[in-house]
Amino acid sequence: MKLKLIMLVSIFALGLSFSANAGSVADGDSDLVPDTFDNCSALANGPGQGSNQTDSDSDGYGNACDADYDQDFLIATSDFSTFLAQFQTTAPLGPGLSCAGVATPCLP
C-alpha cells in the first residue's frame, strides 16, 4: 500500500514539475533567443542564423542592429552595409539589451 501511495505522489509531483515549466517565452524575431536576452530583438541573429548574438564591441547591441561595430563614431566600409540596412527598412530593428548604451561591456 505504501509503495502505491509513493508511486502516486511521485507521478503527481512529476506532472506538476512539467506543468510549472510549460508556457511560451517571448521571441519576437523567432531566432531561438528569448527577447529578454536578445541583443537585437526585432532582427533574427540567433544560433539558426550563424551569428549567434555576436556583439563585437560589447555595447549591448548585436552586430545585426549596430551600425557602428567598433565604437569609433565613424561609419567605415565594414559598418556601412548594416547602416544602410537599418535606414532602408520600414520596421525598426529592435532594441538591444537593457544595459545597451549604459555599460560596456554590456552582458545579459
ZIKA-V729986 format. One line per field, one symbol per residue. ss: DSSP state (h for helix, s for strand, l for the rest). A space follows every 10 residues. Layout:
# ZIKA-V729986
ss=???
This chain:
# ZIKA-V729986
ss=lhhhhhhhhh hhhhhhhhhh hlllllllll llllhhhlll llllllhhhl llllllllll llllllllll llllllhhhh hhhhhhhhll llllllllll llllllll
